């Protein structure tokens, strides 16, 4: 209840009556992200921001390069830069993007596609860790102080996207934000034991080595005739 009141007070004081016309993307992010700081207070979830490069997208790009066998491309691959990544147990579990109010429609759509592809890469990687067909991720897209919560879930060999709520009016925003929080907390309960097992298997694999018939020995070099004469 205290957390709810803190978020409510913050939204009323800083966003509800705010004119975002002249606010930069960073300002829009900073003001809304503070509400998320309160939301995730006392949880094991970590907010990573500042145009963070997603590891899941970097891994996906590496796989794609191996498929096309592009050996001539020697550039270091980087992940997609994302405004906010939610992480738990060293695992990326969602991404979200922010744009300022007067951003063009084309750029908004480009950023939305980037955000969806990033969440898709995270879901693909996560599915290999927890092996649950009903796993889905929740991400957000913001323009100014108006947001949209979406879910991305596996359907056959692809991923499907659907709405989970708008972040516009105060009451709806609070309901949707807590829905967002509870989903991440429930997902983390599944990830933690799976990640622990993964780490144990990784350490065991380092201990295991292929059997050898004999201990390798260094070959002695025969002395040359010149050395023998000396």
Secondary structure as UniProt FT lines:
FT   HELIX           2..11
FT   HELIX           12..16
FT   HELIX           20..22
FT   HELIX           25..39
FT   TURN            40..42
FT   STRAND          46..53
FT   HELIX           55..68
FT   TURN            71..72
FT   STRAND          81..88
FT   TURN            89..90
FT   STRAND          91..99
FT   TURN            101..102
FT   HELIX           105..130
FT   TURN            133..134
FT   STRAND          136..143
FT   TURN            144..145
FT   STRAND          146..155
FT   TURN            156..157
FT   STRAND          158..167
FT   HELIX           170..207
FT   HELIX           225..229
//
